[in-house]
């Protein structure tokens, strides 16, 4: 046995109230107090177990730190499958975490765990959590005296609320085969609940009658074979014990003794061991006396007792899945690890042996149970029921063998159906139908052609497929094309038994059958089904086609919010919480909106509202609350005191919204039909009417951002492209394109927001021709975009980038073109009519000084620099020209 106590596992010297090892054995989680909030930390377990990993600087010890809880975290528990981590705390919340594929960022982000669901239902601190054996349910208990069973497959759905305790509920544990849930409370009782109907199976109070005082938690545990429940904080003869409750009869005649103060937590090892030829279970017990004891059910005394392991009470315990490592945490803010060997505690049963034991004891094992029916949790606990079930199954199998020939006989009865489809599937009719003529097609297949003959009463009684009423025929007249077929009524066409239809069809080769064959082989008006199917296959699900078949182009998806629980968005000092389908009414499902204070001790909303359709998009800040629904409606409230009020009436959008974006008082709405509309919320006016950008979309494109750039609407797509609408040109101007071949061929010249004047682009001799040309073309386009959109700051950047590129790869004429425009007519006698001293509010001579500062760094352009620098100095010394330009 080894005892380890890593000092680096801590919460900044704050208490640690819970610890749990991941089922895979690679991580463990701790929960407790942070600096100013509740804290959940995921650690690397290998750094605790192996010294070489601990000292390796390349291996992170802390994998992720989550400070999302508003108050102290009391419990952390991994799901049995290891996919989720649940945490509950004093903020009355339960958060369910999942590992994100995103790469971690920051000091404590080797991994990224994000909150998948936030469960709200308790009215007090959440003290303990437990996952059911198949991760079907999550049980939580609280100081509000209740236990809530959550549907782990549909968070945040509640299955039920168990209300039987009269004191604070401080521990819950599941039966390993899924039939019972045990809970322990400050009301000096241990209750067992049946999972089939959530009723109480039994209430145990005798071992706890003498208990005085209380503990922070009462963590109980169920043995891995399901035969025992190990409780916390019991008394026997005036001494503290951990009570052992047997499943059979719920007897309380065994306990673990020896601790000097109340037992706070107990945890069974999940393995069933074999030691010295006997099956046994292993349990750890922690107490307020700062000691830890390890017990084997095959021994009368503890296997080991560790005294003064901590400086304060032991609060939680956790075994690794291999059963050889035990973690314990204390309110002193430290964690200890005890390592065992199989020689010390025994050899664990394999999974197959463990399941066989469950089958032998209970008739089934949890590993074979699945499905959502609650009755699947019923277990067979006595052999008499098993024998009765086997007899019933044997009786069911015998009649099946006897009824098989009867079914075959019933299938051989002649079926009289005039439907052509049914006659095609049968090789030959059992007897000729007196209203049908058998013909052959050109490929040799037989076809049954119905012939119109008025029905008599005798025929109606004989025929099983005829329609009641003798005046109706067996042809359908719902199709216009069929109604055009003229059927000649001929009384001489009568099919008698044992008469070949084939011979009859030959004799009437030019009659009714020939006409029917010609009609069925003719081409019907309209497009063929194959052509329509080909068109559909060419259109992706994100593309739209009008009702007339006109291709409208790609469409944008409507977000699906609220599938994993309530949606929460920050709104200044408040948070907006949206719950889709919160209420079921006879008239439909309603969605609920609530504003909740961030730092409030309660979760009582200060404002709420209901909508008749699920919310699909949300955008809010300290002043505005904007939501859109799947029915295409838009709702806007002003976030004012004391209560928010509607800033706009409900608006009907052209189609459901794809994205909402707030930029100050401007709300931008992008619809799924690729239309952009903007409103000035402060003045309640439309600042930009519906503007389509469908032509800019490709398949699977979506809008990542929508904002205003100097008053011009700008949209950014997930394809890396950005567009700005130019009102003067009435067109979308391409702003950025990460995949532009011209830009990429030019090496991404000037892509940095700061001009890279010190490191101009370098091109090889073989690629210099097209690289230099491509870079110059792309930079010139960026300058032109800024000029027409009147983006002064961006224009300064791109003109510098273009000039820097020309210094390294341009010609003297190209440089002079830019310098001449900025310098202006220095030797002009007459008044200049076209040249202006400013461009986009920037003085050209100031811009010229910036470019000359770049030019002076290249010695091969020193004469050009001297020429323009001298002229610029002369212009500064001269008196202003007649037109007022300097």
C-alpha positions in Angstrom: 0.0 0.0 0.0 1.2 3.5 -0.8 -0.1 6.8 0.6 0.3 9.9 -1.6 -0.8 13.5 -1.0 -0.1 15.8 -3.9 0.1 19.3 -2.7 -0.6 20.8 -6.1 -4.1 19.4 -6.0 -5.9 22.3 -4.3 -8.4 25.1 -4.8 -6.2 28.0 -3.7 -6.3 26.8 -0.1 -10.2 26.7 -0.2 -12.2 23.7 1.0 -12.7 20.7 -1.4 -16.0 19.1 -0.7 -16.1 16.4 -3.4 -13.8 14.2 -5.5 -14.6 11.6 -8.2 -12.4 9.5 -10.5 -13.4 9.1 -14.2 -14.4 5.6 -15.1 -11.6 5.4 -17.6 -9.1 6.1 -14.9 -7.2 9.0 -16.6 -8.9 12.0 -14.9 -10.5 12.9 -11.6 -12.6 15.9 -10.7 -12.8 18.0 -7.6 -15.5 20.4 -6.5 -15.5 23.0 -3.8 -14.9 26.7 -3.1 -13.0 29.0 -5.5 -11.8 32.5 -4.9 -15.1 34.2 -5.4 -17.4 31.4 -6.8 -17.9 27.7 -6.8 -15.1 25.7 -8.6 -14.9 22.5 -10.5 -11.5 21.2 -11.6 -10.6 18.3 -13.8 -7.1 16.8 -13.0 -4.7 14.4 -14.6 -4.8 11.2 -12.4 -1.5 9.9 -13.9 0.3 12.9 -12.5 -0.8 11.6 -9.0 -0.1 7.9 -9.5 3.2 8.1 -11.4 6.2 10.2 -10.3 7.7 10.4 -13.7 4.6 11.9 -15.1 4.3 14.3 -12.2 7.8 15.8 -12.8 7.3 16.0 -16.6 6.8 19.7 -17.5 5.2 18.7 -20.8 2.3 16.9 -19.1 -0.3 19.2 -17.6 -1.5 18.4 -14.1 -4.6 20.6 -14.2 -6.7 19.8 -17.3 -9.5 22.3 -16.9 -10.9 24.7 -14.3 -14.6 25.7 -14.4 -15.8 28.6 -12.2 -19.3 28.8 -13.5 -21.1 28.0 -10.3 -22.2 31.1 -8.4 -21.6 29.5 -5.0 -19.7 26.6 -3.4 -19.8 23.2 -5.2 -20.8 20.4 -2.9 -20.6 17.4 -5.2 -19.1 16.2 -8.5 -20.0 12.9 -10.2 -18.9 11.3 -13.5 -21.6 9.4 -15.4 -21.0 5.6 -15.5 -20.2 5.9 -19.2 -17.7 8.7 -18.6 -19.3 11.0 -21.1 -20.7 13.6 -18.6 -19.7 15.3 -15.4 -22.4 16.6 -13.1 -21.8 19.2 -10.4 -24.2 20.6 -7.8 -23.7 23.5 -5.4 -25.0 26.1 -3.0 -26.4 28.1 -5.9 -29.2 25.5 -6.2 -28.0 24.6 -9.7 -26.8 21.3 -11.2 -24.5 21.7 -14.2 -23.9 18.8 -16.6 -20.5 19.1 -18.4 -19.2 17.5 -21.6 -15.8 17.4 -23.2 -15.6 19.8 -26.1 -13.6 19.1 -29.3 -12.3 22.7 -29.2 -8.7 23.1 -28.3 -8.2 24.4 -24.8 -6.9 28.0 -24.3 -5.5 29.6 -21.3 -3.5 28.6 -18.3 -5.8 25.9 -17.1 -7.3 24.8 -20.4 -5.5 21.7 -21.5 -9.0 20.4 -22.1 -12.2 22.2 -22.7 -15.3 21.2 -20.7 -18.5 23.1 -21.5 -21.8 23.2 -19.7 -24.3 21.2 -21.7 -27.3 21.6 -19.4 -28.2 23.6 -16.3 -30.8 21.9 -14.1 -33.0 24.1 -12.0 -35.5 22.7 -9.6 -34.2 22.7 -6.1 -35.1 25.4 -3.6 -32.0 25.0 -1.6 -28.3 23.9 -1.7 -27.7 20.7 -3.7 -25.6 18.4 -1.5 -25.2 15.1 -3.4 -25.6 13.5 -6.9 -25.8 10.0 -8.3 -26.1 8.6 -11.8 -28.3 5.5 -12.3 -26.5 2.3 -13.5 -27.2 2.8 -17.2 -27.0 6.7 -17.0 -30.7 6.8 -17.6 -31.4 9.0 -14.6 -29.6 11.5 -12.4 -30.6 11.8 -8.8 -30.0 15.0 -6.8 -30.8 15.8 -3.2 -31.0 19.1 -1.4 -31.5 20.9 1.9 -35.1 21.6 0.6 -35.9 18.0 1.9 -36.5 16.6 -1.6 -34.9 14.3 -4.1 -35.3 15.1 -7.8 -34.9 12.4 -10.5 -33.8 13.9 -13.8 -34.2 12.3 -17.2 -30.6 12.1 -18.3 -31.6 11.4 -21.9 -33.7 14.6 -22.1 -32.2 17.2 -19.8 -33.6 19.3 -18.1 -36.8 17.1 -18.0 -37.8 15.9 -14.5 -39.0 12.4 -14.0 -40.4 13.0 -10.5 -39.7 14.7 -7.1 -39.5 12.4 -4.1 -40.9 14.1 -1.0 -40.7 11.9 2.0 -37.9 13.2 4.1 -38.6 15.8 6.8 -35.0 17.0 7.1 -32.1 18.0 4.9 -31.3 15.2 2.4 -27.6 14.8 2.3 -26.9 11.6 0.3 -28.3 9.4 -2.5 -27.1 6.1 -3.9 -28.4 3.8 -6.7 -28.9 0.0 -6.4 -26.3 -1.4 -9.0 -29.1 -3.4 -10.7 -31.4 -0.4 -10.9 -34.3 -1.4 -8.8 -33.9 0.9 -5.8 -32.6 4.3 -4.8 -31.4 4.9 -1.2 -31.3 8.3 0.5 -30.2 9.5 3.9 -31.3 12.7 5.7 -30.9 14.7 8.8 -34.4 13.5 9.9 -32.5 10.4 11.2 -33.8 8.1 8.5 -32.6 6.1 5.5 -35.3 5.6 2.9 -35.3 3.2 0.0 -37.4 4.1 -3.1 -38.6 1.7 -5.8 -37.7 2.9 -9.3 -40.7 1.2 -11.0 -43.2 3.7 -9.5 -41.0 5.9 -7.2 -42.8 4.8 -4.1 -41.1 4.1 -0.7 -40.0 0.5 -0.2 -38.9 1.0 3.4 -37.9 3.6 6.0 -35.0 2.7 8.4 -34.7 4.8 11.5 -33.4 2.5 14.4 -29.7 2.8 13.8 -30.0 6.6 13.7 -32.2 7.3 16.7 -29.2 8.0 19.0 -27.5 10.3 16.5 -26.9 13.8 17.8 -25.7 16.8 15.8 -25.2 16.7 12.1 -22.5 16.5 9.4 -22.1 18.5 6.2 -22.9 15.4 4.1 -24.3 11.9 4.6 -22.8 10.1 1.6 -24.1 6.5 1.6 -23.1 3.7 -0.8 -24.5 0.5 -2.2 -22.3 -2.6 -2.5 -21.4 -3.8 -6.0 -23.4 -7.0 -5.6 -26.5 -5.0 -4.5 -26.8 -7.0 -1.2 -25.9 -4.2 1.2 -26.3 -0.5 1.8 -23.6 1.2 3.8 -24.9 4.3 5.6 -23.2 7.3 7.2 -23.6 8.7 10.7 -25.2 5.9 12.7 -24.8 5.0 16.3 -24.4 1.7 18.2 -24.0 1.7 22.0 -23.2 5.4 22.0 -20.4 5.1 19.5 -20.4 6.3 15.9 -20.7 3.6 13.2 -21.3 3.1 9.5 -24.5 1.0 9.4 -24.7 -2.0 7.1 -28.3 -2.6 5.8 -29.0 -5.9 4.2 -31.2 -6.0 1.1 -33.0 -9.2 2.3 -35.5 -8.0 4.8 -33.7 -4.7 5.2 -32.0 -6.0 8.4 -29.6 -3.8 10.4 -27.5 -6.3 12.4 -24.1 -5.4 11.0 -22.0 -2.2 11.2 -18.4 -0.9 10.8 -17.1 0.5 14.2 -14.0 2.2 15.4 -14.2 5.9 14.4 -14.2 8.4 17.3 -16.5 10.9 15.6 -19.5 10.8 13.2 -19.1 9.0 9.9 -19.5 11.5 7.0 -19.1 9.4 3.9 -18.9 5.8 2.8 -18.0 4.4 -0.7 -17.9 0.8 -1.9 -15.4 -0.3 -4.4 -17.2 -1.0 -7.7 -15.5 -4.4 -8.0 -16.3 -7.7 -6.5 -13.1 -9.4 -5.2 -12.0 -12.9 -4.6 -9.6 -13.3 -1.7 -8.6 -16.6 -0.2 -11.3 -18.4 -2.3 -14.1 -16.1 -0.9 -16.1 -13.4 -2.7 -16.1 -10.1 -0.9 -16.6 -6.4 -1.3 -14.3 -3.6 -0.3 -15.5 -0.3 1.3 -13.9 2.9 2.5 -15.3 5.0 5.4 -14.4 8.6 6.2 -15.2 10.4 9.4 -15.1 13.8 11.2 -12.2 12.4 13.2 -9.9 13.0 10.1 -9.4 9.2 9.8 -10.0 6.8 6.9 -10.7 3.1 7.3 -10.8 0.3 4.6 -13.0 -2.7 5.1 -13.5 -6.1 3.5 -16.8 -7.8 4.0 -15.0 -11.1 4.5 -13.1 -9.7 7.6 -14.4 -8.8 11.0 -11.8 -6.0 11.4 -10.7 -3.2 9.1 -8.1 -4.0 6.6 -6.3 -0.7 7.3 -7.0 2.5 9.3 -5.2 5.8 8.5 -5.3 8.3 11.3 -4.8 12.1 11.0 -4.8 11.9 7.2 -6.2 15.4 7.1 -6.4 18.4 9.4 -10.2 18.5 9.1 -13.2 16.3 8.3 -13.1 13.8 5.4 -16.0 14.7 3.1 -15.8 12.4 0.0 -14.3 9.2 -1.3 -13.8 7.7 -4.8 -12.4 4.4 -6.1 -10.8 3.9 -9.5 -12.5 1.5 -11.9 -9.7 -1.1 -11.5 -10.3 -1.0 -7.7 -6.7 -0.3 -6.7 -6.7 3.5 -6.2 -8.7 5.5 -3.6 -9.0 9.3 -3.5 -10.2 11.1 -0.4 -10.8 14.9 0.0 -11.2 17.1 3.1 -12.6 20.5 4.0 -8.9 21.4 4.7 -8.6 21.8 0.9 -6.3 18.7 0.2 -6.7 15.4 -1.5 -5.0 12.1 -0.5 -4.5 9.0 -2.6 -4.1 5.4 -1.4 -2.8 2.8 -3.7 -3.4 -0.9 -3.1 -2.3 -4.2 -4.8 -4.4 -7.2 -5.7 -2.6 -9.2 -3.0 -3.9 -6.8 -0.4 -7.6 -6.6 -1.4 -8.0 -9.5 -3.7 -8.5 -10.3 -7.4 -11.5 -8.6 -9.0 -14.1 -10.6 -11.0 -14.2 -10.0 -14.7 -17.1 -8.2 -16.3 -18.5 -11.5 -17.6 -18.2 -13.1 -14.1 -19.9 -10.1 -12.5 -22.8 -10.2 -15.0 -23.2 -13.9 -14.4 -23.5 -13.2 -10.7 -26.2 -10.6 -11.4 -28.0 -13.1 -13.6 -27.8 -15.8 -10.8 -29.0 -13.4 -8.1 -31.5 -11.2 -9.9 -32.4 -13.0 -13.1 -30.8 -10.3 -15.3 -27.9 -7.8 -15.2 -27.9 -4.1 -15.8 -25.6 -4.4 -18.9 -28.3 -6.2 -20.8 -31.0 -3.6 -19.9 -31.9 -0.8 -22.3 -34.9 1.1 -23.4 -37.1 3.9 -22.0 -39.8 1.8 -20.4 -39.8 2.1 -16.7 -41.0 -1.5 -16.3 -37.6 -2.6 -17.7 -36.2 -1.9 -14.2 -38.3 -4.7 -12.7 -36.1 -7.4 -11.4 -36.9 -11.1 -10.6 -35.7 -11.7 -7.1 -37.0 -15.2 -6.4 -36.6 -18.6 -8.3 -40.4 -19.3 -8.2 -41.1 -16.4 -10.6 -38.3 -17.6 -12.9 -39.9 -21.1 -13.1 -43.3 -19.7 -13.7 -42.0 -17.5 -16.5 -40.2 -20.4 -18.2 -43.5 -22.5 -18.1 -45.4 -19.6 -19.7 -42.8 -19.3 -22.5 -43.0 -23.1 -23.1 -46.7 -22.9 -23.5 -46.4 -20.0 -25.9 -44.0 -21.9 -28.1 -46.2 -25.1 -28.5 -49.3 -23.4 -30.1 -47.0 -21.6 -32.6 -45.9 -24.9 -34.0 -49.5 -26.1 -34.3 -50.9 -23.0 -35.9 -48.2 -22.8 -38.6 -50.0 -25.4 -41.0 -53.3 -23.6 -40.4 -51.8 -20.3 -41.5 -50.4 -21.9 -44.6 -53.8 -23.3 -45.4 -55.4 -20.0 -44.9 -53.0 -18.4 -47.3 -54.0 -21.0 -50.0 -57.6 -19.7 -50.2 -58.4 -18.0 -53.5 -58.3 -14.3 -53.4 -60.7 -12.5 -55.7 -59.3 -8.9 -56.2 -59.7 -7.0 -59.4 -56.6 -4.9 -58.7 -53.9 -5.2 -61.4 -51.2 -4.9 -58.8 -52.3 -8.0 -56.9 -52.6 -10.1 -60.1 -49.1 -9.2 -61.2 -47.6 -10.7 -58.0 -49.4 -14.1 -58.5 -48.2 -16.4 -61.2 -51.7 -17.5 -62.4 -55.2 -17.0 -61.1 -56.7 -20.0 -59.3 -59.9 -19.6 -61.3 -60.7 -17.3 -64.2 -62.4 -14.0 -63.3 -65.5 -13.4 -65.3 -64.7 -9.7 -65.6 -61.1 -9.8 -66.7 -59.2 -10.5 -69.8 -55.7 -11.8 -69.8 -53.3 -10.2 -72.3 -49.6 -10.3 -72.9 -47.3 -7.3 -73.3 -44.4 -7.2 -75.8 -41.9 -8.5 -73.2 -44.1 -11.5 -72.5 -45.5 -10.4 -69.1 -49.2 -11.2 -68.4 -51.5 -8.3 -67.6 -55.1 -8.5 -66.3 -57.2 -5.8 -68.1 -60.6 -5.0 -66.3 -63.5 -4.8 -68.7 -66.5 -2.7 -68.0 -69.7 -4.8 -67.7 -72.7 -3.8 -65.7 -73.0 -5.7 -62.4 -76.0 -7.7 -61.5 -77.2 -8.5 -58.0 -75.9 -12.0 -58.3 -72.5 -10.8 -59.5 -72.3 -8.3 -56.6 -73.0 -11.1 -54.1 -70.4 -13.3 -55.7 -67.6 -10.8 -56.2 -65.5 -10.0 -53.1 -63.8 -7.1 -54.7 -66.8 -5.2 -56.1 -68.0 -1.9 -54.7 -71.5 -1.9 -53.0 -74.1 -0.5 -55.4 -74.7 -2.0 -58.8 -74.5 1.3 -60.7 -70.7 1.8 -60.0 -67.9 0.4 -62.0 -64.5 -0.9 -61.0 -62.5 1.8 -62.8 -61.2 4.9 -60.9 -62.4 8.2 -62.4 -60.3 10.4 -60.2 -57.6 10.6 -62.8 -58.3 12.7 -65.9 -56.1 10.6 -68.2 -58.0 7.4 -67.3 -61.3 9.0 -67.9 -60.4 9.6 -71.5 -60.1 5.8 -72.2 -63.2 4.7 -74.1 -64.1 1.1 -73.2 -66.4 -0.6 -75.6 -69.2 -2.5 -74.0 -69.4 -6.0 -75.6 -71.6 -8.7 -74.2 -70.0 -11.4 -76.2 -66.7 -11.1 -74.3 -67.3 -13.7 -71.6 -64.5 -15.7 -69.9 -65.6 -19.2 -69.2 -63.8 -21.7 -67.0 -61.0 -23.7 -68.6 -61.0 -21.3 -71.6 -57.6 -19.8 -72.4 -57.4 -16.0 -72.2 -54.4 -16.1 -74.5 -56.5 -17.5 -77.4 -59.2 -14.9 -76.8 -56.7 -12.0 -76.9 -55.5 -13.2 -80.2 -58.9 -13.2 -81.7 -59.6 -9.7 -80.5 -56.2 -8.4 -81.6 -57.7 -5.3 -83.2 -60.3 -4.7 -80.5 -60.3 -3.4 -77.0 -57.0 -4.9 -75.9 -55.1 -3.3 -78.7 -56.4 0.1 -77.8 -55.5 -0.3 -74.2 -52.0 -1.3 -75.1 -51.6 1.8 -77.2 -52.9 4.1 -74.5 -50.7 2.7 -71.8 -47.6 3.0 -73.9 -48.2 6.7 -74.9 -46.3 9.5 -73.2 -48.4 11.4 -70.6 -48.1 15.2 -70.6 -45.7 16.9 -68.2 -42.2 16.0 -67.0 -41.2 12.4 -66.3 -40.8 11.2 -62.8 -37.1 10.3 -63.5 -36.5 13.9 -64.6 -38.1 15.3 -61.4 -36.1 12.9 -59.3 -32.8 14.0 -61.0 -33.6 17.6 -60.4 -34.3 16.9 -56.7 -31.0 15.0 -56.3 -29.1 18.0 -57.7 -30.7 20.3 -55.2 -29.2 20.2 -51.7 -31.4 20.4 -48.6 -30.2 24.0 -48.0 -31.4 25.2 -51.4 -34.8 26.5 -52.2 -37.1 25.9 -55.2 -40.2 27.9 -55.7 -43.6 26.4 -56.2 -43.2 26.8 -59.9 -40.0 24.9 -60.0 -37.8 27.9 -60.3 -34.4 27.6 -58.5 -34.0 30.3 -55.9 -30.5 29.5 -54.7 -29.1 28.4 -51.3 -31.0 29.1 -48.1 -29.7 29.6 -44.6 -30.6 27.2 -41.8 -32.8 28.3 -38.9 -31.1 27.6 -35.6 -32.6 25.0 -33.3 -32.3 26.4 -29.8 -33.3 24.8 -26.5 -32.9 21.2 -27.4 -30.4 20.6 -24.5 -32.2 22.8 -22.0 -32.8 26.5 -21.2 -31.0 29.1 -23.3 -29.2 31.8 -21.2 -27.8 35.1 -22.5 -26.2 38.0 -20.7 -28.2 41.2 -20.6 -26.2 43.7 -18.6 -26.7 43.1 -14.9 -29.4 40.5 -15.7 -29.5 37.3 -17.7 -32.2 36.4 -20.2 -33.4 32.8 -19.9 -35.5 31.3 -22.6 -37.2 27.9 -22.3 -38.9 26.6 -25.5 -42.1 24.6 -25.1 -42.2 25.5 -21.4 -46.0 25.1 -21.0 -48.4 22.6 -22.6 -51.8 24.2 -23.2 -54.9 22.9 -25.1 -54.1 25.5 -27.7 -50.4 24.7 -28.2 -47.0 24.9 -26.5 -45.8 28.2 -25.1 -42.2 29.4 -24.8 -41.2 31.4 -21.7 -38.8 34.3 -21.4 -37.4 35.4 -18.0 -35.0 38.1 -16.8 -33.1 37.0 -13.7 -30.6 39.0 -11.7 -27.0 37.7 -11.9 -26.1 38.2 -8.3 -29.4 37.5 -6.7 -29.7 34.9 -3.9 -32.8 33.5 -5.5 -33.7 32.7 -9.1 -36.9 34.6 -9.1 -37.4 36.5 -12.3 -37.9 40.2 -12.4 -39.8 40.0 -15.7 -41.2 37.2 -17.8 -43.2 36.8 -21.0 -44.7 34.0 -23.1 -44.5 33.5 -26.9 -46.6 31.1 -29.0 -43.7 29.7 -31.0 -40.2 28.3 -30.2 -37.5 30.9 -30.1 -34.8 30.3 -32.7 -32.5 33.4 -32.4 -31.6 35.7 -29.5 -29.6 38.9 -29.3 -29.6 41.1 -26.2 -27.6 43.6 -24.2 -28.1 46.0 -21.3 -30.6 48.0 -23.3 -32.4 45.7 -25.7 -34.0 42.2 -25.7 -34.5 40.8 -29.2 -35.8 37.3 -30.1 -37.2 35.7 -33.2 -39.3 32.6 -33.5 -39.6 29.7 -35.9 -42.9 31.2 -37.2 -41.0 34.1 -38.6 -42.0 36.7 -36.0 -39.6 39.2 -34.4 -40.1 40.6 -30.9 -38.1 43.5 -29.4 -38.2 44.8 -25.8 -36.4 47.8 -24.3 -34.6 46.6 -21.2 -35.7 49.5 -19.0 -36.5 49.9 -15.3 -38.6 48.9 -13.5 -39.9 46.5 -16.2 -39.0 45.9 -19.9 -41.6 47.0 -22.4 -42.0 46.4 -26.1 -40.0 48.7 -28.3 -41.6 47.4 -31.5 -44.8 45.5 -32.2 -44.4 41.9 -33.3 -43.0 42.0 -36.8 -43.5 39.4 -39.5 -40.2 38.6 -41.3 -40.1 37.4 -44.9 -38.9 34.1 -43.5 -37.6 32.7 -40.1 -34.5 34.5 -38.9 -31.1 32.9 -39.3 -29.2 35.4 -37.2 -29.8 38.5 -35.0 -27.1 41.0 -34.3 -27.1 44.1 -32.1 -24.7 47.0 -32.8 -25.6 49.8 -30.4 -29.2 50.8 -31.2 -29.1 49.0 -34.6 -30.7 45.6 -34.9 -29.6 43.5 -37.9 -31.7 40.6 -39.0 -30.6 37.9 -41.5 -33.4 35.7 -42.6 -33.2 32.1 -43.9 -34.1 33.4 -47.3 -30.8 35.4 -47.3 -32.3 38.8 -46.8 -30.8 41.5 -44.5 -32.9 44.1 -42.7 -31.8 46.7 -40.2 -33.8 48.7 -37.7 -33.0 51.8 -35.6 -34.5 50.6 -32.3 -34.1 53.9 -30.5 -36.2 55.8 -33.2 -38.3 52.7 -34.1 -37.6 53.1 -37.8 -36.2 50.9 -40.5 -32.7 52.0 -41.5 -32.2 49.4 -44.2 -35.0 47.8 -46.1 -34.9 44.1 -47.0 -31.8 43.5 -49.0 -31.1 40.2 -50.6 -27.7 38.6 -50.7 -28.7 35.1 -52.0 -26.4 35.5 -54.9 -23.4 35.6 -52.5 -24.2 32.2 -50.9 -22.9 28.8 -51.8 -24.1 25.5 -50.5 -23.9 25.0 -46.7 -23.0 28.7 -46.2 -24.0 30.5 -43.0 -23.6 34.1 -41.7 -21.1 34.4 -38.9 -21.3 38.1 -38.3 -23.5 41.1 -39.3 -22.5 44.6 -38.4 -22.1 48.2 -39.7 -18.9 49.6 -41.1 -19.0 53.4 -41.3 -22.8 53.2 -41.9 -22.5 50.4 -44.5 -24.0 47.0 -43.7 -21.4 44.2 -43.7 -21.9 40.5 -43.6 -19.3 37.8 -42.9 -19.8 34.2 -44.1 -18.3 31.0 -42.8 -16.6 30.5 -46.2 -14.1 33.2 -45.2 -15.7 35.9 -47.4 -17.0 39.3 -46.2 -19.1 41.7 -48.1 -20.0 45.4 -47.6 -23.0 46.9 -49.3 -22.3 50.2 -51.2 -25.4 52.3 -51.4 -23.8 54.5 -54.0 -23.1 51.6 -56.3 -26.2 49.6 -55.2 -24.2 46.4 -55.1 -22.4 44.2 -52.6 -18.6 44.9 -52.6 -16.3 42.0 -51.8 -14.3 43.0 -48.7 -12.3 39.9 -47.8 -11.9 36.5 -49.3 -9.6 34.1 -47.6 -9.8 31.7 -50.6 -9.3 34.3 -53.3 -6.8 32.7 -55.8 -5.4 36.2 -56.6 -4.7 37.0 -53.0 -3.2 33.5 -52.3 -1.1 33.6 -55.4 0.2 37.0 -54.2 1.2 35.6 -50.9 -1.5 37.4 -48.9 0.1 40.8 -49.3 -1.0 43.4 -46.7 -3.3 40.9 -45.0 -2.1 42.1 -41.6 -4.0 45.0 -40.2 -0.7 46.8 -39.8 1.5 47.4 -42.9 4.5 45.1 -43.0 6.9 47.8 -44.3 10.0 46.2 -42.8 9.4 42.8 -44.6 8.1 43.2 -48.1 7.0 40.1 -50.0 9.7 38.0 -51.5 9.1 35.9 -54.6 11.3 33.3 -56.3 12.6 33.9 -59.8 10.3 31.3 -61.4 7.2 32.5 -59.6 7.9 36.2 -59.4 6.0 37.1 -62.5 2.5 35.9 -61.5 3.1 36.4 -57.7 4.0 40.1 -58.0 1.2 40.7 -60.5 -1.4 38.9 -58.4 -0.3 40.7 -55.2 -0.5 44.1 -56.9 -3.9 43.3 -58.4 -5.3 42.2 -55.1 -4.0 45.3 -53.2 -5.3 47.6 -55.9 -8.8 46.1 -55.5 -8.6 46.6 -51.7 -7.7 50.3 -52.2 -10.6 50.7 -54.7 -13.0 49.1 -52.2 -12.0 51.4 -49.4 -12.2 54.4 -51.7 -15.8 53.7 -52.8 -17.0 52.6 -49.4 -15.3 55.7 -48.0 -13.4 53.8 -45.3 -10.7 56.3 -44.4 -8.7 54.2 -41.8 -8.7 51.1 -44.1 -7.8 53.2 -47.1 -4.7 54.5 -45.3 -3.7 50.9 -44.4 -4.1 49.5 -48.0 -2.5 52.4 -49.8 0.5 51.8 -47.5 0.5 48.1 -48.3 0.2 48.7 -52.0 3.1 51.2 -52.0 5.2 48.9 -49.9 4.7 46.1 -52.4 5.5 48.4 -55.4 8.8 49.4 -53.7 9.9 45.8 -53.8 8.3 44.6 -57.0 6.9 47.5 -59.0 8.2 49.9 -61.6 9.1 53.5 -61.4 6.0 54.5 -63.4 3.7 52.7 -60.9 5.3 54.5 -58.0 5.1 57.9 -59.7 1.4 57.4 -60.4 0.7 57.2 -56.7 3.2 59.9 -55.7 2.0 62.4 -58.4 -1.6 62.1 -57.2 -0.6 62.8 -53.6 1.8 65.6 -54.5 -0.6 67.5 -56.7 0.3 70.3 -59.3 3.4 71.8 -57.8 4.3 73.9 -60.9 0.8 74.7 -62.2 0.2 78.4 -63.0 -3.5 78.1 -63.8 -5.9 77.1 -61.1 -6.2 73.2 -60.9 -9.7 72.0 -61.6 -9.6 68.2 -60.7 -7.0 67.7 -58.0 -8.1 67.9 -54.4 -5.9 68.2 -51.4 -7.9 65.7 -49.3 -9.0 62.2 -49.8 -11.6 60.6 -47.5 -10.8 63.4 -45.0 -7.1 62.6 -45.0 -4.6 65.3 -46.2 -2.8 64.0 -49.3 0.5 65.6 -48.3 0.5 63.9 -44.9 -0.1 60.6 -46.7 2.7 61.4 -49.1 5.1 61.9 -46.1 4.2 58.4 -44.9 4.9 56.9 -48.3 8.2 58.7 -48.7 9.2 57.3 -45.3 8.8 53.9 -46.8 10.6 54.8 -50.0 13.7 56.1 -48.3 14.5 52.6 -47.0 15.3 51.3 -50.5 18.6 52.8 -51.9 17.6 52.1 -55.5 14.8 54.6 -55.2 16.9 57.3 -53.5 16.7 59.7 -56.5 13.0 59.3 -56.7 12.7 60.0 -53.0 14.9 63.2 -53.3 12.8 64.5 -56.2 9.5 64.3 -54.4 10.8 65.2 -50.9 12.2 68.4 -52.3 9.0 69.3 -54.1 7.0 68.6 -51.0 9.3 70.9 -48.9 8.9 73.7 -51.4 5.1 73.4 -51.3 5.1 73.7 -47.6 7.2 76.9 -47.7 5.1 78.5 -50.5 2.1 80.7 -49.9 -1.2 78.9 -50.4 -2.4 78.8 -54.0 -5.3 80.8 -55.3 -7.7 77.9 -54.9 -6.9 77.6 -51.3 -5.0 74.3 -51.7 -1.7 73.8 -49.9 
